[in-house]
Amino acid sequence: MNIIINSIKKIKKSILKSGLMTIAAILLVLSACTDYLNVVPDNTFTIEDLFSSRAQAIMALAKVYSYMPDEDKTDVSTWMLGDEYIGRVRYFREGRLDRVIGLGIMRGLQSANNPLFGIWGGSNPQRLQDERPEHTFQNMYEAITACNVLIAAIRGVPDMSDVEKDDWAAQAKFLKAYYHFLLLRQYGPIVIADEIVHPNAPKEDVFVQRQKVDDVFNYIISLMNAAIDDLFVRRLSLDYGQIDKIGAMAIKARVLLYRASPFWSGNTEYFADFLDWDGEPFFPIHDDAATTKLKWKDALDAADAAIAMAHANGLKLHTHDVPVYLYDIEAFEEENNQERLQALYDLRMIIPSGWNSELLWGFSNITMGNGDRIGFPLQSVCGHLLPAGYTPGSVNTRTGSENWMGATLKMVYRYYTENGLPLHVDATFSSHTQHDIISTPSETDDEYKRWMGIMQAGASTIRLYMDREMRFYANLGITGGFWRQHGHIFPTTMFHNPATSDWDNHHFPCGVGIQKVVHPESHAGDWRRQMRFPLPIMRLADLYLIRAEAMNEYLDEGMSREQVWETIDLVRERAGIPSVNNAWSDIRYVKPEFLGRQNTKEGMREIILQERSIELAFEGHIFWDQIRTMNAVREFSQPIFGWNTRADNPDDFFQLMMVDERYFKTSFCLWPVWNKELDTNSRIIQNPGW
């Protein structure tokens, strides 16, 4: 929903009690969406005034959406969690943890005294408290209260049709469920805030306990079902970003995927002794194989229904319209490499092309300036500065191309080979030679035609960068490749340039950039020169992979593993790699010990998760996927390695160096409940390990 709230008043006091909000606090929260307090005494303001007309009520709807996580802002984006992004490591040395909060969490710098990304109560580093006092860090219980108010009051608006009232109420119901899901995903058992609590309510209604995980999941799913019935099927352009039936059905499938995953079902390893006040386990540790299988069936049914609805309304995987950008037109006119370049643009433009045929729900409340005290836009910090003097007349400043948030080397290894196989599986890729420095084919070599527009001619690079799948070249920025930005395609090198000013602050820490979240037409010099686009919350490729995973885990009689392959192959086909079965059955490429992995549930489980980590790379999914599959402790305790970015030549540059240390243990899979909340409500039990 493209709503920018620029006149939010300072909320002087927030009356939060165990995640529930009283009527007095509600008026303070919602008054931020109207100028009403400017013309009447404070003590005469009522909820009815907020819903006296459609023009007033739409501000309450805007408030409901204003709590969506600010994933486009580096300081507060959960996309920084996991092992994909790496930013200015010097911030840790300087004690400026608040500038890269997600990376700080991955270093183990979390505490119950002031949790980072604390959406239960809105805790956050002191800088954000000082600079953003009117709205603490995305307090989801404030968000839920705003939803409850709109649901309760929308029927009284006089100048709205019943159909529109039903739709707005349904949007609020869905977001209420979604905000509960965000809390559940982060904290596990939570307080269900289904109703507004009156100030005179008995203390047992105010100081409530956390609910069991399955009860919370069931509540979320039930509320989403109720919302889906009344939502419009698809939003028109003016309402892009508001949830519709297709997006809601897709998110419901994601919720059910989480519910069935091993972290959330039958997890005796982590939470067997995590008990409520009655001595009952918070987590469904007693789920047997049959129960879990039924949960996978629910996820599969939800994904099938969402896909059918999406297809019925013309949604499909994005492909970029020909002709492509003018700076590649020479290759097309000469009929060189057209097919591979088209595949590259199909992948390169999945996110920057905005509201395309694949995007089911997007976050459109994007930062309009180049930083607003809580972080720079992802596109800005991931943007690459043009080489000095590259094109006469081009603006070439760090503004809008900060050049300091890049990819980890772990992401370089994660992408497939061009044979659609992991590096350690592909027999043509040797771990002994992958770090060898080579030269790309020259312009006189016939082999160069297939590399035109993908790798530079006769450039020094590394064997690891060659013969990879097209998503590798579309998503990353690598030495010897090309970067598409500023309306140009320019050769990329990450070697240290002593003539470049402020190198310490403006280089990709691992020597690898991220093109995926940067629009090719975004320019430097001023934020107005950047192309804006919504960030994906849910897209069709994600839904396909949810279906594949749920089907693989369920796979009942009458179903075949070929159906699992067919679903994941929809994504692989666009990526230009062989189908799962062909790739993993090809004795020319698959090492003998890995042949036939696609024929087992365990093998397909690994294949699907790696496919998700590639297709959805840099979109905020890997962290949560590793947690729900119980792989997080292993994956996130590994240090981050990169190239020697201090070197100015390939021999010295392509040397592995540790860039960042990481520390992750079992207790980090759930956030600590803020100690301030425990002090307020003694009936809240803290999460294990905190």
VOBA-50781 format. One record per residue (C-alpha): residue in one letter; z, x, y. Coordinates in pm, whole numbers, padded with zeros to 5 digits, always signed. Layout:
// residues N
aZXY
...
// end
This chain:
// residues 690
m+00000+00000+00000
n-00121+00171+00315
i+00188+00096+00521
i+00335+00362+00744
i+00675+00272+00880
n+00717+00477+01197
s+00996+00283+01371
i+01270+00283+01110
k+01613+00265+01278
k+01898+00486+01173
i+02118+00315+00914
k+02468+00395+01035
k+02653+00313+00719
s+02550+00246+00360
i+02788+00038+00155
l+02705+00141-00199
k+02931+00056-00489
s+02834+00179-00837
g+02470+00124-00765
l+02516-00229-00630
m+02490-00325-00266
t+02675-00595-00076
i+02529-00843+00170
a+02659-00641+00466
a+02472-00332+00353
i+02157-00531+00280
l+02127-00636+00643
l+02154-00274+00753
v+01890-00159+00505
l+01637-00430+00575
s+01686-00424+00951
a+01495-00095+00943
c+01175-00294+00890
t+01185-00505+01204
d+01236-00485+01577
y+01457-00793+01559
l+01774-00595+01636
n+01622-00488+01966
v+01641-00838+02111
v+01950-01003+01962
p+02314-00896+01926
d+02387-00710+01603
n+02638-00967+01484
t+02388-01254+01486
f+02128-01099+01256
t+02075-01283+00926
i+01858-01249+00620
e+01683-01572+00718
d+01554-01399+01030
l+01372-01145+00813
f+01184-01426+00641
s+01127-01663+00933
s+00752-01601+00919
r+00491-01419+00714
a+00469-01151+00982
q+00841-01081+00941
a+00835-01108+00561
i+00559-00851+00524
m+00797-00595+00674
a+01041-00670+00393
l+00756-00619+00144
a+00676-00290+00314
k+01038-00187+00278
v+01026-00258-00095
y+00731-00017-00130
s+00881+00244+00104
y+01110+00365-00174
m+00824+00482-00394
p+00879+00854-00467
d+00709+01083-00213
e+00513+01278-00473
d+00270+01414-00214
k+00544+01606-00029
t+00629+01941-00181
d+01001+01945-00098
v+01080+01617-00271
s+00800+01581-00528
t+00898+01548-00894
w+00555+01692-00971
m+00718+02030-00908
l+00931+01982-01221
g+00810+02146-01541
d+00600+02457-01590
e+00277+02376-01402
y+00341+02458-01036
i+00482+02775-00882
g+00548+02820-00511
r+00711+03070-00276
v+00965+03245-00496
r+01114+03412-00189
y+01279+03081-00099
f+01534+03142-00376
r+01613+03488-00245
e+01670+03340+00099
g+01888+03056-00025
r+01634+02793+00088
l+01649+02587-00229
d+01573+02268-00038
r+01214+02385+00030
v+01120+02380-00341
i+01372+02147-00502
g+01176+02085-00822
l+01142+02457-00890
g+01514+02498-00825
i+01598+02246-01094
m+01382+02443-01338
r+01596+02748-01259
g+01908+02556-01361
l+02031+02516-01002
q+02164+02164-01051
s+02515+02029-01004
a+02712+01706-01016
n+02858+01772-00671
n+02523+01725-00501
p+02246+01654-00753
l+01892+01750-00663
f+01647+01457-00672
g+01957+01239-00684
i+01806+00891-00691
w+02138+00740-00807
g+02317+00728-00474
g+02062+00928-00278
s+02212+01278-00292
n+02000+01562-00158
p+02031+01906+00005
q+02202+01919+00343
r+01881+01980+00536
l+01736+01652+00417
q+02061+01474+00499
d+02050+01617+00852
e+01682+01555+00918
r+01641+01227+00736
p+01968+01037+00783
e+01794+00702+00809
h+01683+00717+00445
t+01866+00936+00197
f+01677+01080-00096
q+01501+00776-00244
n+01815+00586-00343
m+01679+00357-00613
y+01970+00114-00588
e+01888+00054-00224
a+01530-00004-00337
i+01641-00253-00603
t+01853-00438-00350
a+01556-00468-00117
c+01364-00620-00410
n+01646-00864-00486
v+01655-00982-00126
l+01281-01044-00111
i+01282-01231-00442
a+01567-01453-00326
a+01434-01529+00023
i+01053-01534-00001
r+01042-01904-00095
g+01177-01997+00246
v+00891-01844+00448
p+00717-02141+00616
d+00366-02006+00678
m+00277-01875+00330
s+00108-02051+00039
d+00291-02089-00292
v+00032-01863-00457
e+00103-01584-00211
k+00479-01632-00242
d+00448-01608-00620
d+00249-01286-00587
w+00490-01122-00343
a+00788-01219-00554
a+00608-01081-00860
q+00542-00752-00681
a+00912-00725-00596
k+01009-00810-00956
f+00778-00544-01092
l+00901-00280-00849
k+01259-00378-00929
a+01179-00310-01296
y+00992+00011-01209
y+01283+00145-01001
h+01517+00072-01293
f+01275+00269-01513
l+01282+00568-01279
l+01663+00562-01295
l+01658+00527-01674
r+01409+00811-01714
q+01636+01040-01514
y+01988+00929-01609
g+01962+00748-01942
p+02213+00460-01948
i+02239+00309-01601
v+02386+00014-01416
i+02156-00288-01421
a+02144-00432-01070
d+02001-00774-01143
e+02165-00969-00862
i+02298-00926-00510
v+02675-00881-00510
h+02869-01087-00254
p+03131-00899-00046
n+03406-01125-00183
a+03303-01086-00546
p+03578-00986-00792
k+03605-00616-00855
e+03472-00647-01211
d+03142-00769-01059
v+03132-00478-00817
f+03262-00189-01025
v+03045-00231-01330
q+02971-00009-01628
r+02657+00167-01742
q+02448-00029-01991
k+02317+00094-02324
v+01972+00254-02319
d+01803-00013-02531
d+01956-00290-02318
v+01811-00127-02007
f+01469-00088-02168
n+01474-00453-02278
y+01573-00564-01928
i+01290-00362-01770
i+01031-00496-02013
s+01146-00855-01970
l+01129-00826-01592
m+00785-00668-01605
n+00662-00949-01828
a+00786-01205-01578
a+00613-01021-01294
i+00281-00976-01475
d+00237-01352-01514
d+00219-01409-01136
l+00049-01091-01013
f-00309-01093-00884
v-00540-00935-01139
r-00685-00675-00901
r-00617-00583-00537
l-00885-00588-00272
s-00942-00281-00057
l-00697-00378+00220
d-00418-00410-00037
y-00486-00097-00242
g-00158+00054-00356
q+00013-00280-00408
i+00076-00338-00776
d-00156-00578-00957
k-00171-00721-01308
i-00381-00436-01450
g-00156-00165-01309
a+00160-00348-01417
m+00035-00392-01773
a-00048-00021-01790
i+00295+00086-01660
k+00457-00149-01912
a+00273+00042-02187
r+00417+00366-02048
v+00770+00223-02052
l+00728+00116-02415
l+00590+00461-02501
y+00909+00614-02367
r+01127+00365-02556
a+00964+00464-02888
s+00971+00841-02826
p+01223+01051-03023
f+01439+01138-02722
w+01500+00767-02662
s+01508+00636-03019
g+01724+00769-03302
n+01827+01081-03112
t+02140+01188-03298
e+02087+01555-03216
y+02166+01519-02846
f+02371+01205-02796
a+02560+01108-03110
d+02893+01145-02927
f+02784+00998-02591
l+02991+00677-02605
d+03076+00392-02369
w+03427+00259-02302
d+03412+00053-02622
g+03336+00360-02831
e+02976+00253-02888
p+02685+00498-02846
f+02483+00464-02526
f+02167+00577-02706
p+02016+00393-03006
i+02114+00669-03248
h+02108+00429-03543
d+01737+00352-03513
d+01583+00407-03855
a+01218+00481-03927
a+01130+00112-03956
t+01289+00026-03621
t+01119+00312-03445
k+00787+00215-03601
l+00818-00134-03455
k+00880+00022-03114
w+00559+00222-03151
k+00382-00102-03244
d+00505-00262-02919
a+00371+00035-02722
l+00037+00012-02904
d+00005-00362-02841
a+00085-00314-02472
a-00172-00036-02438
d-00436-00244-02616
a-00372-00539-02384
a-00383-00321-02072
i-00705-00149-02181
a-00869-00483-02260
m-00773-00618-01917
a-00901-00302-01746
h-01232-00309-01931
a-01278-00681-01861
n-01256-00602-01491
g-01509-00322-01495
l-01271-00025-01495
k-01386+00290-01673
l-01340+00667-01672
h-01457+00818-01345
t-01787+01002-01325
h-01909+01147-00998
d-02229+01009-00850
v-02533+01236-00831
p-02632+01418-00612
v-02325+01633-00584
y-02215+01817-00272
l-02488+01977-00063
y-02360+02328-00113
d-02452+02306-00484
i-02787+02141-00426
e-02983+02465-00474
a-02877+02482-00836
f-02986+02124-00887
e-03324+02170-00720
e-03396+02463-00947
e-03280+02258-01244
n-03029+02526-01330
n-02711+02416-01503
q-02734+02055-01385
e-02558+01909-01688
r-02262+02146-01675
l-02223+02116-01299
q-02231+01739-01326
a-01953+01759-01585
l-01758+01986-01352
y-01781+01738-01064
d-01692+01445-01287
l-01364+01624-01355
r-01316+01793-01017
m-01328+01459-00832
i-01102+01246-01055
i-00817+01258-00802
p-00982+01343-00465
s-01235+01059-00494
g-00947+00815-00441
w-00979+00452-00539
n-01233+00504-00814
s-01307+00310-01132
e-01034+00495-01324
l-00734+00459-01093
l-00512+00174-01212
w-00229+00228-00962
g-00207+00487-00685
f+00044+00608-00429
s-00117+00562-00090
n+00174+00608+00152
i+00059+00966+00197
t+00171+01211+00462
m-00054+01186+00766
g+00065+01499+00941
n+00087+01854+00810
g+00451+01823+00714
d+00714+01580+00839
r+01038+01772+00785
i+01050+01695+00415
g+00758+01899+00296
f+00391+01972+00336
p+00127+01766+00155
l+00028+01904-00184
q-00331+01931-00068
s-00221+02155+00217
v-00002+02401+00024
c-00251+02423-00263
g-00545+02464-00026
h-00728+02797-00017
l-00804+02977+00308
l-01171+03060+00362
p-01260+03428+00329
a-01261+03594+00669
g-01585+03529+00856
y-01728+03333+00565
t-01926+03086+00773
p-01982+03113+01149
g-01821+02827+01335
s-01579+02729+01056
v-01216+02688+01151
n-01022+02935+00941
t-00645+02912+00989
r-00350+02858+00758
t-00295+02511+00903
g-00408+02272+00633
s-00467+02555+00385
e-00127+02709+00327
n-00235+02900+00017
w+00111+02934-00145
m+00152+02666-00416
g-00040+02766-00727
a-00057+02728-01103
t+00153+02916-01355
l-00015+03141-01608
k+00119+02908-01875
m-00134+02652-01753
v-00413+02908-01790
y-00326+02945-02158
r-00280+02569-02209
y-00643+02468-02154
y-00881+02460-02451
t-01173+02687-02529
e-01521+02543-02488
n-01497+02453-02857
g-01222+02202-02777
l-00951+02406-02948
p-00626+02575-02835
l-00655+02949-02782
h-00440+03033-03084
v-00652+02808-03308
d-01001+02921-03202
a-01119+03207-03424
t-01361+03327-03155
f-01070+03397-02918
s-00869+03707-02996
s-00523+03763-02853
h-00600+04136-02869
t-00902+04115-02636
q-00829+03813-02416
h-00684+04033-02143
d-00977+04275-02140
i-01148+04311-01803
i-01517+04222-01816
s-01811+04154-01587
t-01972+03811-01576
p-02346+03786-01647
s-02563+03905-01359
e-02827+03691-01188
t-03102+03860-01391
d-02942+03766-01722
d-03063+03450-01892
e-02700+03383-01982
y-02613+03341-01613
k-02797+03009-01583
r-02519+02829-01769
w-02259+02988-01539
m-02429+02904-01209
g-02178+02728-00985
i-01897+02797-01232
m-01852+03175-01239
q-01987+03434-00997
a-02271+03664-01101
g-02167+04017-01198
a-01804+03966-01098
s-01504+04148-01239
t-01279+03906-01422
i-01089+03876-01749
r-01204+03770-02094
l-00942+03493-02088
y-01135+03315-01813
m-01466+03293-02002
d-01586+03030-02249
r-01318+02780-02160
e-01352+02403-02139
m-01482+02251-01814
r-01143+02113-01703
f-01028+02473-01677
y-01292+02551-01414
a-01265+02214-01238
n-00886+02220-01201
l-00798+02586-01144
g-00893+02855-00895
i-00950+03188-01068
t-01070+03537-00986
g-01442+03554-01055
g-01488+03178-01015
f-01562+02949-00721
w-01344+02740-00491
r-01474+02414-00341
q-01314+02332-00008
h-01395+02330+00366
g-01733+02180+00278
h-01833+02503+00105
i-01840+02664-00234
f-01712+03019-00196
p-01645+03301-00443
t-01280+03336-00534
t-01075+03648-00580
m-00697+03668-00584
f-00668+04042-00527
h-00432+04157-00257
n-00602+04210+00077
p-00396+04441+00305
a-00590+04309+00605
t-00471+03954+00540
s-00181+03867+00767
d+00139+03725+00618
w+00039+03789+00258
d+00399+03749+00140
n+00404+03389+00253
h+00047+03289+00176
h-00076+03378-00171
f-00066+03205-00507
p+00237+03359-00684
c+00073+03391-01027
g-00273+03470-00890
v-00410+03130-00995
g-00480+02835-00764
i-00496+02458-00817
q-00816+02289-00701
k-00743+01956-00870
v-00530+01818-00584
v-00751+01954-00302
h-01047+01759-00165
p-01367+01971-00140
e-01428+01839+00212
s-01079+01919+00345
h-01085+02172+00628
a-00825+02396+00788
g-00716+02401+01150
d-00560+02057+01192
w-00422+01787+00966
r-00690+01549+01096
r-00948+01767+00922
q-00798+01697+00579
m-00943+01431+00352
r-00670+01192+00239
f-00660+01018-00096
p-00402+00835-00309
l-00220+01025-00580
p-00246+00866-00925
i+00056+00686-01067
m-00146+00552-01359
r-00509+00605-01450
l-00720+00491-01741
a-00729+00830-01918
d-00349+00822-01936
l-00364+00474-02086
y-00612+00588-02351
l-00383+00875-02448
i-00082+00641-02462
r-00278+00424-02704
a-00377+00724-02916
e-00018+00847-02939
a+00126+00504-03020
m-00142+00438-03283
n-00088+00777-03445
e+00285+00712-03476
y+00243+00354-03600
l-00075+00372-03815
d-00007+00076-04041
e-00221-00059-04324
g-00564-00169-04209
m-00573+00105-03948
s-00739+00443-03986
r-00689+00783-03833
e-01048+00759-03715
q-00930+00496-03465
v-00685+00747-03322
w-00964+01002-03291
e-01196+00752-03124
t-00941+00680-02850
i-00865+01042-02763
d-01236+01125-02788
l-01305+00897-02490
v-01122+01156-02278
r-01263+01458-02459
e-01622+01339-02424
r-01599+01337-02046
a-01445+01684-02062
g-01755+01803-02245
i-01576+01924-02558
p-01637+01827-02924
s-01464+01527-03076
v-01126+01587-03239
n-01258+01564-03593
n-01562+01784-03528
a-01359+02044-03341
w-01083+02079-03598
s-01318+02065-03898
d-01563+02333-03783
i-01513+02635-04006
r-01710+02849-03758
y-01433+02820-03499
v-01108+02701-03657
k-00884+02961-03814
p-00832+02874-04184
e-00463+02795-04150
f-00537+02525-03890
l-00827+02346-04060
g-00764+01974-04107
r-00471+01945-03867
q-00629+01627-03733
n-00577+01455-04068
t-00197+01447-04046
k+00039+01257-03820
e+00220+01575-03723
g-00104+01756-03646
m-00239+01472-03434
r+00095+01448-03253
e+00053+01809-03136
i-00314+01755-03050
i-00244+01443-02842
l+00043+01605-02650
q-00171+01908-02565
e-00453+01675-02460
r-00210+01499-02226
s-00091+01830-02081
i-00453+01923-02000
e-00604+01593-01890
l-00298+01497-01682
a-00221+01849-01561
f-00059+01875-01215
e-00001+01497-01206
g+00371+01500-01286
h+00364+01413-01658
i+00428+01733-01853
f+00797+01753-01760
w+00876+01400-01878
d+00651+01431-02185
q+00836+01741-02300
i+01171+01566-02255
r+01077+01246-02438
t+00933+01447-02729
m+01240+01674-02737
n+01045+01992-02664
a+01186+02055-02315
v+01458+02308-02400
r+01211+02530-02587
e+00926+02498-02338
f+01122+02520-02013
s+01349+02810-02104
q+01058+03052-02102
p+01009+03272-01794
i+00701+03221-01578
f+00450+03507-01595
g+00161+03581-01363
w-00075+03855-01255
n+00017+04144-01030
t-00080+03986-00698
r+00009+04307-00512
a-00293+04481-00665
d-00630+04511-00490
n-00842+04590-00798
p-00894+04418-01135
d-00742+04695-01348
d-00408+04667-01170
f-00429+04295-01090
f-00464+04171-01447
q-00126+04305-01556
l+00135+04055-01674
m+00447+04035-01459
m+00745+03800-01464
v+00721+03585-01152
d+01009+03343-01198
e+01300+03306-01436
r+01372+02969-01595
y+01680+02817-01754
f+01689+02481-01926
k+01940+02342-02174
t+01996+02011-02349
s+02221+01864-02081
f+01944+01912-01822
c+01739+01641-01994
l+01960+01389-01815
w+02058+01422-01450
p+02426+01438-01356
v+02562+01126-01191
w+02675+01222-00843
n+03050+01291-00838
k+03072+01073-00529
e+02967+00778-00743
l+03233+00861-01003
d+03496+00877-00729
t+03389+00532-00608
n+03378+00372-00953
s+03604+00511-01224
r+03426+00293-01484
i+03116+00514-01466
i+03106+00773-01746
q+02942+01105-01660
n+02643+01231-01859
p+02711+01491-02132
g+02736+01851-02016
w+02814+01772-01653
// end
